[in-house]
Amino acid sequence: MKTKYFITAGLMCFSSAAFCTNPTDPDQTVLTTALEKYLDQQGNFCLGKFDWPIDVSESDFGMRTRDAIQMPVLEKLGLVVSTSASVTRKVDDAEQTVSVKRYALTDAGKKFYLDKETQTTTSDGVKVMHHGDFCAAKLSLNKIVRWDKPESLGEYKETTVAYTYKIAAAKWTQDPEIQKAFPMLAYIVKGEGAVQLKQRFRLSGASWVAVNSVE
């Protein structure tokens, strides 16, 4: 009769150091704590509406840009309000005065505009730091599905964690028009407990801390 032995990482260590589990190796408990901390601080699901007011021109409506599709839906739900305005824009290498619909957050909409540091890159390659975003939901950890074996990247060790999530979403996210205008939001809301997200972690000292999120 064969006897099977199961040894939990970190609970048993032979006298020789060569056979000891590295105390900094990631495990379920360590990564759960790190991921819960990350989601508590950074788990807001936001819509990329960083800077307000947002102007939409007739040309934008004609080309059905993202703002041209999404802003009227937000206005219909009372989260933004539009007024008429004129702005100077560069058109065919010349500055022109263009009529726009200017969308601003209502008092109801301002409740969802949160402090959030986000860096984007313009078409010219210029990096821009934003300090707020319009957010629709907050994610928290459901369970960790798996994590990769840590790999050394220069002086650091990193691993990627796959997990499912719970979601606390604003009531207006259930609106069919909102879900059509914001398909990724609909995907995330409907994927609670099933869709797997990924997050990169780096060993810092004796702790695993989150780095830039993995798409």
MDTraj code that builds the backbone (N, CA, C; nanometers):
import mdtraj as md
import numpy as np

residues = "MET LYS THR LYS TYR PHE ILE THR ALA GLY LEU MET CYS PHE SER SER ALA ALA PHE CYS THR ASN PRO THR ASP PRO ASP GLN THR VAL LEU THR THR ALA LEU GLU LYS TYR LEU ASP GLN GLN GLY ASN PHE CYS LEU GLY LYS PHE ASP TRP PRO ILE ASP VAL SER GLU SER ASP PHE GLY MET ARG THR ARG ASP ALA ILE GLN MET PRO VAL LEU GLU LYS LEU GLY LEU VAL VAL SER THR SER ALA SER VAL THR ARG LYS VAL ASP ASP ALA GLU GLN THR VAL SER VAL LYS ARG TYR ALA LEU THR ASP ALA GLY LYS LYS PHE TYR LEU ASP LYS GLU THR GLN THR THR THR SER ASP GLY VAL LYS VAL MET HIS HIS GLY ASP PHE CYS ALA ALA LYS LEU SER LEU ASN LYS ILE VAL ARG TRP ASP LYS PRO GLU SER LEU GLY GLU TYR LYS GLU THR THR VAL ALA TYR THR TYR LYS ILE ALA ALA ALA LYS TRP THR GLN ASP PRO GLU ILE GLN LYS ALA PHE PRO MET LEU ALA TYR ILE VAL LYS GLY GLU GLY ALA VAL GLN LEU LYS GLN ARG PHE ARG LEU SER GLY ALA SER TRP VAL ALA VAL ASN SER VAL GLU".split()
xyz = np.array([
    [0.0846, -0.1188, 0.0000],
    [0.0000, 0.0000, 0.0000],
    [0.0880, 0.1236, 0.0000],
    [0.0618, 0.2118, -0.0929],
    [0.1414, 0.3323, -0.1007],
    [0.0792, 0.4425, -0.0166],
    [0.1652, 0.5129, 0.0531],
    [0.1187, 0.6248, 0.1345],
    [0.1485, 0.7550, 0.0625],
    [0.0496, 0.8423, 0.0512],
    [0.0686, 0.9701, -0.0148],
    [0.0900, 1.0779, 0.0901],
    [0.1856, 1.1645, 0.0652],
    [0.2153, 1.2730, 0.1573],
    [0.1884, 1.4061, 0.0866],
    [0.1134, 1.4921, 0.1527],
    [0.0844, 1.6241, 0.0999],
    [0.1453, 1.7271, 0.1934],
    [0.2319, 1.8107, 0.1402],
    [0.2999, 1.9103, 0.2218],
    [0.2589, 2.0486, 0.1739],
    [0.2007, 2.1262, 0.2616],
    [0.1599, 2.2617, 0.2273],
    [0.2800, 2.3536, 0.2308],
    [0.2947, 2.4331, 0.1249],
    [0.4101, 2.5229, 0.1158],
    [0.4156, 2.6126, 0.2381],
    [0.5340, 2.6226, 0.2944],
    [0.5536, 2.7122, 0.4071],
    [0.5291, 2.6483, 0.5423],
    [0.4719, 2.5263, 0.5462],
    [0.4405, 2.4635, 0.6745],
    [0.5456, 2.3627, 0.7176],
    [0.6291, 2.3178, 0.6247],
    [0.7298, 2.2193, 0.6612],
    [0.8616, 2.2561, 0.5947],
    [0.9731, 2.2368, 0.6649],
    [1.1035, 2.2710, 0.6111],
    [1.2060, 2.1746, 0.6665],
    [1.2879, 2.1180, 0.5766],
    [1.3938, 2.0291, 0.6204],
    [1.5058, 2.1095, 0.6836],
    [1.5945, 2.0412, 0.7532],
    [1.7004, 2.1092, 0.8252],
    [1.7969, 2.1804, 0.7314],
    [1.8174, 2.1230, 0.6126],
    [1.9058, 2.1866, 0.5164],
    [1.8345, 2.3027, 0.4491],
    [1.8962, 2.4194, 0.4458],
    [1.8333, 2.5385, 0.3890],
    [1.7995, 2.5194, 0.2427],
    [1.8717, 2.4318, 0.1759],
    [1.8482, 2.4111, 0.0328],
    [1.7106, 2.3527, 0.0056],
    [1.6487, 2.2894, 0.1064],
    [1.5194, 2.2258, 0.0865],
    [1.4054, 2.3067, 0.1471],
    [1.4346, 2.4237, 0.1982],
    [1.3313, 2.5052, 0.2642],
    [1.2500, 2.5838, 0.1619],
    [1.1212, 2.5998, 0.1882],
    [1.0381, 2.6842, 0.1038],
    [1.0761, 2.8298, 0.1254],
    [1.0912, 2.9015, 0.0185],
    [1.1218, 3.0434, 0.0277],
    [1.0035, 3.1161, 0.0901],
    [1.0224, 3.1877, 0.2005],
    [0.9098, 3.2529, 0.2668],
    [0.8447, 3.3618, 0.1820],
    [0.9127, 3.4053, 0.0768],
    [0.8542, 3.5074, -0.0093],
    [0.7807, 3.4487, -0.1290],
    [0.7784, 3.3156, -0.1427],
    [0.7025, 3.2547, -0.2512],
    [0.5534, 3.2861, -0.2334],
    [0.4837, 3.3194, -0.3422],
    [0.3411, 3.3506, -0.3283],
    [0.2591, 3.2264, -0.2965],
    [0.1557, 3.2435, -0.2169],
    [0.0605, 3.1361, -0.1913],
    [-0.0790, 3.1973, -0.1842],
    [-0.1788, 3.1132, -0.1649],
    [-0.3178, 3.1583, -0.1680],
    [-0.3439, 3.2684, -0.0663],
    [-0.2928, 3.2499, 0.0546],
    [-0.3195, 3.3471, 0.1608],
    [-0.2526, 3.4807, 0.1318],
    [-0.1254, 3.4752, 0.0929],
    [-0.0497, 3.5973, 0.0668],
    [-0.1100, 3.6754, -0.0496],
    [-0.1425, 3.6065, -0.1575],
    [-0.1961, 3.6741, -0.2746],
    [-0.3387, 3.7237, -0.2519],
    [-0.4154, 3.6517, -0.1732],
    [-0.5501, 3.6988, -0.1395],
    [-0.5434, 3.8316, -0.0658],
    [-0.4546, 3.8398, 0.0319],
    [-0.4385, 3.9640, 0.1070],
    [-0.3945, 4.0780, 0.0160],
    [-0.2975, 4.0503, -0.0719],
    [-0.2461, 4.1531, -0.1622],
    [-0.3531, 4.1984, -0.2619],
    [-0.4302, 4.1032, -0.3142],
    [-0.5316, 4.1365, -0.4142],
    [-0.6481, 4.2110, -0.3508],
    [-0.6880, 4.1720, -0.2311],
    [-0.7951, 4.2431, -0.1613],
    [-0.7538, 4.3876, -0.1335],
    [-0.6290, 4.4076, -0.0952],
    [-0.5799, 4.5430, -0.0703],
    [-0.5815, 4.6254, -0.1985],
    [-0.5363, 4.5644, -0.3088],
    [-0.5346, 4.6345, -0.4369],
    [-0.6754, 4.6744, -0.4806],
    [-0.7701, 4.5810, -0.4736],
    [-0.9061, 4.6103, -0.5178],
    [-0.9742, 4.7112, -0.4265],
    [-0.9417, 4.7083, -0.2979],
    [-0.9971, 4.8071, -0.2063],
    [-0.9531, 4.9478, -0.2453],
    [-0.8293, 4.9595, -0.2917],
    [-0.7748, 5.0905, -0.3281],
    [-0.8015, 5.1276, -0.4739],
    [-0.7976, 5.0288, -0.5638],
    [-0.8001, 5.0566, -0.7071],
    [-0.9100, 4.9817, -0.7826],
    [-1.0057, 4.9273, -0.7115],
    [-1.1039, 4.8398, -0.7760],
    [-1.2219, 4.9083, -0.8417],
    [-1.2180, 5.0412, -0.8538],
    [-1.3285, 5.1087, -0.9211],
    [-1.3241, 5.0820, -1.0717],
    [-1.4384, 5.0445, -1.1287],
    [-1.4481, 5.0272, -1.2733],
    [-1.5007, 5.1585, -1.3305],
    [-1.4162, 5.2260, -1.4089],
    [-1.4477, 5.3599, -1.4570],
    [-1.4598, 5.3615, -1.6089],
    [-1.5170, 5.4700, -1.6610],
    [-1.5566, 5.4745, -1.8014],
    [-1.4644, 5.5569, -1.8898],
    [-1.3532, 5.6061, -1.8357],
    [-1.2600, 5.6818, -1.9175],
    [-1.3107, 5.8207, -1.9515],
    [-1.3960, 5.8771, -1.8657],
    [-1.4444, 6.0148, -1.8827],
    [-1.3702, 6.1002, -1.7798],
    [-1.2470, 6.1359, -1.8159],
    [-1.1560, 6.1953, -1.7183],
    [-1.1828, 6.3428, -1.6913],
    [-1.1990, 6.4204, -1.7974],
    [-1.2002, 6.5663, -1.7855],
    [-1.3334, 6.6230, -1.8339],
    [-1.3919, 6.7084, -1.7504],
    [-1.5231, 6.7666, -1.7802],
    [-1.5131, 6.9180, -1.7834],
    [-1.6004, 6.9873, -1.8599],
    [-1.7061, 6.9315, -1.9456],
    [-1.6491, 6.8620, -2.0687],
    [-1.7353, 6.7868, -2.1367],
    [-1.6971, 6.7152, -2.2582],
    [-1.7742, 6.7751, -2.3753],
    [-1.7007, 6.8195, -2.4777],
    [-1.7613, 6.8830, -2.5947],
    [-1.7759, 6.7827, -2.7086],
    [-1.8920, 6.7852, -2.7732],
    [-1.9192, 6.6971, -2.8877],
    [-1.9716, 6.7833, -3.0019],
    [-1.9015, 6.7802, -3.1147],
    [-1.9388, 6.8627, -3.2302],
    [-2.0311, 6.7871, -3.3252],
    [-2.0861, 6.8601, -3.4214],
    [-2.1686, 6.7959, -3.5234],
    [-2.0876, 6.6932, -3.6011],
    [-1.9606, 6.7252, -3.6250],
    [-1.8736, 6.6297, -3.6932],
    [-1.8581, 6.5017, -3.6111],
    [-1.8456, 6.5173, -3.4791],
    [-1.8348, 6.4005, -3.3908],
    [-1.9603, 6.3145, -3.4000],
    [-2.0766, 6.3806, -3.3997],
    [-2.2020, 6.3057, -3.4110],
    [-2.2090, 6.2345, -3.5458],
    [-2.1628, 6.3023, -3.6503],
    [-2.1660, 6.2415, -3.7827],
    [-2.0770, 6.1186, -3.7923],
    [-1.9623, 6.1238, -3.7233],
    [-1.8693, 6.0106, -3.7264],
    [-1.9010, 5.9071, -3.6190],
    [-2.0013, 5.9373, -3.5369],
    [-2.0419, 5.8477, -3.4284],
    [-1.9219, 5.8098, -3.3412],
    [-1.8536, 5.9134, -3.2935],
    [-1.7434, 5.8898, -3.2010],
    [-1.7982, 5.8340, -3.0700],
    [-1.7074, 5.7886, -2.9858],
    [-1.7492, 5.7288, -2.8586],
    [-1.8314, 5.8267, -2.7761],
    [-1.7834, 5.9500, -2.7626],
    [-1.8580, 6.0491, -2.6838],
    [-1.9925, 6.0808, -2.7473],
    [-1.9962, 6.0845, -2.8814],
    [-2.1214, 6.1153, -2.9506],
    [-2.2271, 6.0083, -2.9241],
    [-2.1846, 5.8851, -2.9056],
    [-2.2772, 5.7752, -2.8763],
    [-2.3138, 5.7719, -2.7289],
    [-2.2165, 5.7948, -2.6432],
    [-2.2353, 5.7704, -2.5005],
    [-2.2959, 5.8877, -2.4237],
    [-2.2579, 6.0104, -2.4594],
    [-2.3031, 6.1244, -2.3800],
    [-2.4553, 6.1435, -2.3824],
    [-2.5235, 6.1291, -2.4973],
    [-2.6692, 6.1417, -2.4956],
    [-2.7378, 6.0384, -2.4059],
    [-2.6802, 5.9199, -2.3960],
    [-2.7384, 5.8166, -2.3097],
    [-2.7229, 5.8567, -2.1633],
    [-2.6066, 5.9085, -2.1276],
    [-2.5858, 5.9557, -1.9904],
    [-2.6791, 6.0726, -1.9584],
    [-2.7026, 6.1577, -2.0597],
    [-2.7948, 6.2708, -2.0372],
    [-2.9372, 6.2217, -2.0164],
    [-2.9785, 6.1220, -2.0924],
    [-3.1139, 6.0676, -2.0797],
    [-3.1390, 6.0143, -1.9390],
    [-3.0333, 5.9650, -1.8755],
    [-3.0456, 5.9109, -1.7394],
    [-3.0256, 6.0170, -1.6326],
    [-3.0035, 6.1411, -1.6732],
    [-2.9913, 6.2495, -1.5769],
    [-2.8556, 6.2622, -1.5117],
    [-2.7550, 6.1969, -1.5686],
    [-2.6207, 6.2017, -1.5104],
    [-2.5380, 6.3177, -1.5654],
    [-2.5744, 6.3651, -1.6855],
    [-2.5103, 6.4828, -1.7435],
    [-2.6190, 6.5711, -1.8040],
    [-2.5825, 6.6973, -1.8307],
    [-2.6733, 6.7902, -1.8965],
    [-2.5946, 6.8634, -2.0038],
    [-2.6599, 6.8938, -2.1168],
    [-2.5897, 6.9582, -2.2269],
    [-2.6357, 7.1020, -2.2460],
    [-2.5432, 7.1843, -2.2936],
    [-2.5719, 7.3212, -2.3339],
    [-2.5000, 7.3457, -2.4665],
    [-2.5370, 7.4530, -2.5357],
    [-2.4706, 7.4884, -2.6607],
    [-2.3514, 7.5774, -2.6314],
    [-2.2440, 7.5560, -2.7055],
    [-2.1225, 7.6352, -2.6862],
    [-2.0445, 7.6386, -2.8158],
    [-1.9423, 7.7240, -2.8199],
    [-1.8523, 7.7325, -2.9342],
    [-1.7099, 7.7178, -2.8846],
    [-1.6296, 7.6441, -2.9600],
    [-1.4896, 7.6228, -2.9232],
    [-1.4026, 7.6398, -3.0468],
    [-1.2761, 7.6650, -3.0240],
    [-1.1804, 7.6735, -3.1330],
    [-1.1089, 7.5407, -3.1459],
    [-1.1174, 7.4836, -3.2651],
    [-1.0526, 7.3550, -3.2904],
    [-0.9673, 7.3647, -3.4159],
    [-0.8675, 7.2777, -3.4217],
    [-0.7823, 7.2723, -3.5397],
    [-0.8457, 7.1789, -3.6415],
    [-0.8806, 7.2326, -3.7570],
    [-0.9437, 7.1548, -3.8634],
    [-0.8619, 7.1749, -3.9912],
    [-0.8067, 7.0653, -4.0433],
    [-0.7240, 7.0717, -4.1651],
    [-0.6133, 7.1751, -4.1506],
    [-0.5421, 7.1676, -4.0390],
    [-0.4264, 7.2539, -4.0116],
    [-0.4627, 7.4011, -3.9940],
    [-0.5907, 7.4294, -3.9779],
    [-0.6338, 7.5676, -3.9543],
    [-0.7291, 7.5705, -3.8358],
    [-0.7243, 7.6789, -3.7587],
    [-0.8130, 7.6919, -3.6437],
    [-0.9479, 7.7454, -3.6892],
    [-1.0526, 7.6785, -3.6423],
    [-1.1885, 7.7193, -3.6766],
    [-1.2748, 7.7200, -3.5515],
    [-1.3762, 7.8068, -3.5532],
    [-1.4740, 7.8086, -3.4453],
    [-1.5822, 7.7062, -3.4763],
    [-1.6039, 7.6151, -3.3835],
    [-1.6957, 7.5029, -3.4054],
    [-1.8046, 7.5051, -3.2978],
    [-1.9273, 7.4834, -3.3398],
    [-2.0384, 7.4712, -3.2454],
    [-2.0389, 7.3310, -3.1858],
    [-2.0605, 7.3222, -3.0565],
    [-2.0587, 7.1922, -2.9882],
    [-2.1727, 7.1838, -2.8886],
    [-2.2048, 7.0617, -2.8527],
    [-2.2850, 7.0358, -2.7341],
    [-2.1875, 7.0133, -2.6205],
    [-2.2028, 7.0907, -2.5152],
    [-2.1124, 7.0801, -2.4010],
    [-2.1840, 7.0064, -2.2881],
    [-2.1285, 6.8894, -2.2530],
    [-2.1899, 6.8056, -2.1502],
    [-2.1166, 6.8244, -2.0173],
    [-2.1953, 6.8522, -1.9133],
    [-2.1405, 6.8681, -1.7788],
    [-2.2130, 6.7727, -1.6842],
    [-2.1454, 6.7323, -1.5787],
    [-2.2071, 6.6429, -1.4810],
    [-2.3158, 6.7147, -1.4026],
    [-2.4268, 6.6470, -1.3816],
    [-2.5299, 6.6975, -1.2915],
    [-2.4914, 6.6627, -1.1480],
    [-2.5710, 6.7067, -1.0529],
    [-2.5440, 6.6698, -0.9136],
    [-2.5485, 6.5188, -0.8959],
    [-2.6407, 6.4545, -0.9683],
    [-2.6491, 6.3074, -0.9615],
    [-2.5243, 6.2447, -1.0212],
    [-2.4745, 6.3005, -1.1305],
    [-2.3566, 6.2456, -1.1959],
    [-2.2291, 6.2679, -1.1174],
    [-2.2212, 6.3791, -1.0459],
    [-2.1006, 6.4110, -0.9693],
    [-2.0721, 6.3068, -0.8611],
    [-2.1743, 6.2357, -0.8182],
    [-2.1551, 6.1323, -0.7153],
    [-2.0670, 6.0187, -0.7663],
    [-2.0582, 6.0058, -0.8991],
    [-1.9818, 5.8949, -0.9572],
    [-1.8463, 5.9398, -1.0128],
    [-1.8141, 6.0676, -0.9944],
    [-1.6838, 6.1177, -1.0387],
    [-1.5887, 6.1107, -0.9197],
    [-1.4919, 6.0193, -0.9287],
    [-1.4055, 5.9880, -0.8160],
    [-1.2612, 6.0277, -0.8430],
    [-1.1874, 6.0528, -0.7351],
    [-1.0435, 6.0757, -0.7472],
    [-0.9778, 5.9468, -0.7961],
    [-0.9052, 5.9565, -0.9044],
    [-0.8396, 5.8377, -0.9608],
    [-0.7265, 5.8824, -1.0516],
    [-0.6053, 5.8389, -1.0222],
    [-0.4896, 5.8745, -1.1039],
    [-0.4810, 5.7805, -1.2244],
    [-0.4885, 5.8373, -1.3434],
    [-0.4807, 5.7583, -1.4661],
    [-0.3922, 5.8310, -1.5670],
    [-0.2991, 5.7584, -1.6259],
    [-0.2122, 5.8181, -1.7277],
    [-0.2515, 5.7673, -1.8653],
    [-0.2716, 5.8590, -1.9579],
    [-0.3028, 5.8237, -2.0954],
    [-0.1968, 5.8849, -2.1873],
    [-0.1960, 5.8396, -2.3123],
    [-0.1018, 5.8904, -2.4107],
    [-0.1786, 5.9458, -2.5297],
    [-0.1499, 6.0679, -2.5701],
    [-0.2184, 6.1297, -2.6825],
    [-0.1681, 6.0692, -2.8139],
    [-0.2365, 6.1052, -2.9233],
    [-0.1952, 6.0558, -3.0550],
    [-0.0571, 6.1067, -3.0936],
    [-0.0133, 6.2146, -3.0281],
    [0.1204, 6.2693, -3.0534],
    [0.2270, 6.2078, -2.9634],
    [0.1864, 6.1102, -2.8809],
    [0.2818, 6.0443, -2.7928],
    [0.3072, 6.1163, -2.6621],
    [0.2252, 6.2169, -2.6317],
    [0.2421, 6.2928, -2.5074],
    [0.1660, 6.2227, -2.3944],
    [0.2329, 6.1993, -2.2833],
    [0.1691, 6.1355, -2.1681],
    [0.0955, 6.2399, -2.0850],
    [-0.0303, 6.2101, -2.0501],
    [-0.1140, 6.3032, -1.9749],
    [-0.1635, 6.2323, -1.8494],
    [-0.1503, 6.2989, -1.7351],
    [-0.1993, 6.2426, -1.6096],
    [-0.3351, 6.3038, -1.5751],
    [-0.4331, 6.2177, -1.5544],
    [-0.5671, 6.2606, -1.5142],
    [-0.5860, 6.2296, -1.3663],
    [-0.6671, 6.3105, -1.2999],
    [-0.6816, 6.2971, -1.1551],
    [-0.8226, 6.2578, -1.1118],
    [-0.9064, 6.2226, -1.2070],
    [-1.0416, 6.1785, -1.1736],
    [-1.1002, 6.0990, -1.2882],
    [-1.2090, 6.0278, -1.2617],
    [-1.2771, 5.9520, -1.3664],
    [-1.4209, 5.9265, -1.3227],
    [-1.5067, 5.9055, -1.4216],
    [-1.6473, 5.8749, -1.3970],
    [-1.6599, 5.7236, -1.3816],
    [-1.6973, 5.6795, -1.2623],
    [-1.6913, 5.5365, -1.2283],
    [-1.8300, 5.4792, -1.2050],
    [-1.8485, 5.3553, -1.2506],
    [-1.9807, 5.2937, -1.2494],
    [-1.9947, 5.1792, -1.1497],
    [-1.8839, 5.1232, -1.1021],
    [-1.8922, 5.0045, -1.0169],
    [-1.7640, 4.9885, -0.9361],
    [-1.7747, 4.9098, -0.8299],
    [-1.6582, 4.8773, -0.7482],
    [-1.6440, 4.7254, -0.7433],
    [-1.5240, 4.6779, -0.7754],
    [-1.4961, 4.5348, -0.7749],
    [-1.4320, 4.4938, -0.6430],
    [-1.4628, 4.3736, -0.6003],
    [-1.3956, 4.3122, -0.4857],
    [-1.3662, 4.1665, -0.5214],
    [-1.2829, 4.1033, -0.4435],
    [-1.2381, 3.9677, -0.4769],
    [-1.3455, 3.8636, -0.4490],
    [-1.3697, 3.7778, -0.5476],
    [-1.4515, 3.6590, -0.5274],
    [-1.3609, 3.5426, -0.4902],
    [-1.2704, 3.5054, -0.5823],
    [-1.1716, 3.4035, -0.5499],
    [-1.0563, 3.4082, -0.6485],
    [-0.9413, 3.3644, -0.6024],
    [-0.8251, 3.3501, -0.6903],
    [-0.8356, 3.2159, -0.7623],
    [-0.8193, 3.2197, -0.8930],
    [-0.8295, 3.0987, -0.9746],
    [-0.6930, 3.0308, -0.9882],
    [-0.5911, 3.1117, -1.0152],
    [-0.4555, 3.0567, -1.0316],
    [-0.3561, 3.1720, -1.0310],
    [-0.2286, 3.1376, -1.0234],
    [-0.1239, 3.2360, -1.0442],
    [-0.0055, 3.1690, -1.1117],
    [0.0706, 3.2484, -1.1850],
    [0.1852, 3.1968, -1.2584],
    [0.3044, 3.1766, -1.1645],
    [0.3913, 3.0870, -1.2056],
    [0.5165, 3.0717, -1.1325],
    [0.5934, 3.2025, -1.1420],
    [0.6416, 3.2557, -1.0290],
    [0.7136, 3.3835, -1.0324],
    [0.8323, 3.3793, -1.1280],
    [0.8500, 3.4874, -1.2020],
    [0.9628, 3.4992, -1.2938],
    [1.0475, 3.6196, -1.2541],
    [1.1768, 3.6085, -1.2760],
    [1.2685, 3.7162, -1.2427],
    [1.2769, 3.8127, -1.3601],
    [1.2515, 3.9402, -1.3324],
    [1.2622, 4.0459, -1.4322],
    [1.3593, 4.1495, -1.3786],
    [1.4847, 4.1356, -1.4206],
    [1.5873, 4.2227, -1.3653],
    [1.6067, 4.1937, -1.2183],
    [1.5903, 4.2955, -1.1365],
    [1.6077, 4.2782, -0.9921],
    [1.4785, 4.2379, -0.9222],
    [1.3713, 4.2229, -0.9997],
    [1.2421, 4.1938, -0.9391],
    [1.1928, 4.0530, -0.9732],
    [1.1027, 4.0029, -0.8893],
    [1.0244, 3.8840, -0.9195],
    [0.8802, 3.9288, -0.9387],
    [0.8151, 3.8720, -1.0409],
    [0.6765, 3.9073, -1.0677],
    [0.5938, 3.7828, -1.0971],
    [0.4637, 3.7939, -1.0691],
    [0.3698, 3.6873, -1.1018],
    [0.2391, 3.7504, -1.1444],
    [0.1614, 3.6775, -1.2241],
    [0.0301, 3.7236, -1.2670],
    [-0.0765, 3.6374, -1.2019],
    [-0.1750, 3.7020, -1.1428],
    [-0.2827, 3.6332, -1.0714],
    [-0.4124, 3.6462, -1.1507],
    [-0.4792, 3.5338, -1.1739],
    [-0.6113, 3.5327, -1.2373],
    [-0.7162, 3.5156, -1.1274],
    [-0.8239, 3.5959, -1.1354],
    [-0.9248, 3.5910, -1.0289],
    [-1.0631, 3.6248, -1.0835],
    [-1.1646, 3.5833, -1.0111],
    [-1.3012, 3.6262, -1.0381],
    [-1.3395, 3.7282, -0.9314],
    [-1.4445, 3.8025, -0.9576],
    [-1.4755, 3.9182, -0.8741],
    [-1.6241, 3.9263, -0.8377],
    [-1.6493, 4.0024, -0.7334],
    [-1.7839, 4.0474, -0.7001],
    [-1.7941, 4.1924, -0.7452],
    [-1.9156, 4.2401, -0.7685],
    [-1.9297, 4.3767, -0.8171],
    [-2.0449, 4.4485, -0.7478],
    [-2.0195, 4.5716, -0.7094],
    [-2.1238, 4.6604, -0.6578],
    [-2.1387, 4.7716, -0.7614],
    [-2.2439, 4.7614, -0.8426],
    [-2.2605, 4.8528, -0.9563],
    [-2.3745, 4.9507, -0.9309],
    [-2.3609, 5.0694, -0.9893],
    [-2.4678, 5.1689, -0.9821],
    [-2.5937, 5.1139, -1.0503],
    [-2.7106, 5.1541, -1.0010],
    [-2.8361, 5.1021, -1.0559],
    [-2.8499, 5.1322, -1.2053],
    [-2.7982, 5.2475, -1.2473],
    [-2.8157, 5.2853, -1.3880],
    [-2.7361, 5.1972, -1.4829],
    [-2.6435, 5.1172, -1.4326],
    [-2.5679, 5.0269, -1.5205],
    [-2.6552, 4.9159, -1.5771],
    [-2.7753, 4.8970, -1.5197],
    [-2.8658, 4.7936, -1.5698],
    [-2.9485, 4.8413, -1.6889],
    [-2.9411, 4.9703, -1.7191],
    [-3.0193, 5.0247, -1.8298],
    [-2.9702, 4.9660, -1.9630],
    [-3.0595, 4.9140, -2.0462],
    [-3.0184, 4.8514, -2.1730],
    [-2.9412, 4.9460, -2.2650],
    [-2.9800, 5.0735, -2.2693],
    [-2.9097, 5.1679, -2.3561],
    [-2.7682, 5.1943, -2.3054],
    [-2.7521, 5.2009, -2.1745],
    [-2.6181, 5.2175, -2.1165],
    [-2.5318, 5.0972, -2.1521],
    [-2.5869, 4.9782, -2.1396],
    [-2.5099, 4.8575, -2.1677],
    [-2.4728, 4.8485, -2.3154],
    [-2.5575, 4.9020, -2.4025],
    [-2.5261, 4.9044, -2.5457],
    [-2.4178, 5.0088, -2.5754],
    [-2.4255, 5.1233, -2.5084],
    [-2.3293, 5.2317, -2.5321],
    [-2.1942, 5.2026, -2.4685],
    [-2.1957, 5.1251, -2.3600],
    [-2.0723, 5.0897, -2.2892],
    [-2.0617, 4.9374, -2.2810],
    [-2.0254, 4.8712, -2.3909],
    [-2.0259, 4.7245, -2.3940],
    [-1.9300, 4.6598, -2.2939],
    [-1.8156, 4.7218, -2.2646],
    [-1.7242, 4.6640, -2.1671],
    [-1.7847, 4.6690, -2.0263],
    [-1.8557, 4.7771, -1.9965],
    [-1.9257, 4.7855, -1.8685],
    [-2.0278, 4.6728, -1.8559],
    [-2.1049, 4.6499, -1.9628],
    [-2.2040, 4.5424, -1.9614],
    [-2.1373, 4.4076, -1.9398],
    [-2.0240, 4.3867, -2.0059],
    [-1.9496, 4.2609, -1.9930],
    [-1.9041, 4.2383, -1.8494],
    [-1.8522, 4.3429, -1.7864],
    [-1.8031, 4.3300, -1.6501],
    [-1.9179, 4.3085, -1.5520],
    [-2.0268, 4.3819, -1.5684],
    [-2.1416, 4.3674, -1.4780],
    [-2.2005, 4.2272, -1.4875],
    [-2.2172, 4.1769, -1.6089],
    [-2.2772, 4.0449, -1.6274],
    [-2.1809, 3.9314, -1.5925],
    [-2.0517, 3.9631, -1.5837],
    [-1.9520, 3.8589, -1.5600],
    [-1.9179, 3.8336, -1.4150],
    [-1.9941, 3.8916, -1.3236],
    [-1.9657, 3.8729, -1.1811],
    [-1.9574, 3.7239, -1.1453],
    [-1.8476, 3.6856, -1.0806],
    [-1.8296, 3.5487, -1.0353],
    [-1.7855, 3.4511, -1.1425],
    [-1.7776, 3.4966, -1.2695],
    [-1.7434, 3.4055, -1.3794],
    [-1.6269, 3.4562, -1.4636],
    [-1.6326, 3.5812, -1.5037],
    [-1.5259, 3.6379, -1.5864],
    [-1.3968, 3.6453, -1.5050],
    [-1.2872, 3.6049, -1.5665],
    [-1.1576, 3.6091, -1.4986],
    [-1.0801, 3.7341, -1.5403],
    [-1.0375, 3.8096, -1.4420],
    [-0.9499, 3.9236, -1.4641],
    [-0.8088, 3.8849, -1.4201],
    [-0.7107, 3.9613, -1.4641],
    [-0.5721, 3.9331, -1.4278],
    [-0.5062, 4.0565, -1.3679],
    [-0.4178, 4.0320, -1.2731],
    [-0.3430, 4.1397, -1.2100],
    [-0.1991, 4.0965, -1.1885],
    [-0.1078, 4.1831, -1.2215],
    [0.0357, 4.1571, -1.2049],
    [0.0794, 4.2000, -1.0657],
    [0.1636, 4.1183, -1.0032],
    [0.2190, 4.1506, -0.8712],
    [0.3702, 4.1400, -0.8748],
    [0.4338, 4.2262, -0.7973],
    [0.5801, 4.2294, -0.7890],
    [0.6218, 4.2124, -0.6438],
    [0.7274, 4.1351, -0.6236],
    [0.7811, 4.1156, -0.4888],
    [0.8590, 4.2403, -0.4493],
    [0.8141, 4.3036, -0.3414],
    [0.8798, 4.4231, -0.2901],
    [0.9173, 4.3964, -0.1447],
    [1.0467, 4.3757, -0.1205],
    [1.0882, 4.3338, 0.0134],
    [1.0361, 4.1939, 0.0380],
    [0.9522, 4.1802, 0.1401],
    [0.8926, 4.0503, 0.1708],
    [0.7447, 4.0457, 0.1336],
    [0.6962, 4.1480, 0.0594],
    [0.5539, 4.1566, 0.0273],
    [0.5311, 4.1602, -0.1227],
    [0.4171, 4.1074, -0.1650],
    [0.3759, 4.1139, -0.3043],
    [0.2809, 4.2319, -0.3209],
    [0.3155, 4.3232, -0.4142],
    [0.2351, 4.4420, -0.4347],
    [0.1929, 4.4504, -0.5814],
    [0.0774, 4.5089, -0.6057],
    [0.0230, 4.5173, -0.7406],
    [0.1017, 4.6173, -0.8245],
    [0.1201, 4.5819, -0.9516],
    [0.1788, 4.6746, -1.0491],
    [0.0734, 4.6980, -1.1553],
    [0.1121, 4.7549, -1.2689],
    [0.0146, 4.7893, -1.3730],
    [-0.0726, 4.6689, -1.4058],
    [-0.2022, 4.6931, -1.4194],
    [-0.2961, 4.5843, -1.4428],
    [-0.2715, 4.5195, -1.5768],
    [-0.3080, 4.3930, -1.5874],
    [-0.2935, 4.3146, -1.7101],
    [-0.4293, 4.3071, -1.7784],
    [-0.4318, 4.3384, -1.9074],
    [-0.5590, 4.3339, -1.9819],
    [-0.5961, 4.1875, -2.0101],
])
top = md.Topology()
chain = top.add_chain()
for i, resn in enumerate(residues, 1):
    res = top.add_residue(resn, chain, resSeq=i)
    for name in ("N", "CA", "C"):
        top.add_atom(name, md.element.get_by_symbol(name[0]), res)
traj = md.Trajectory(xyz[None], top)
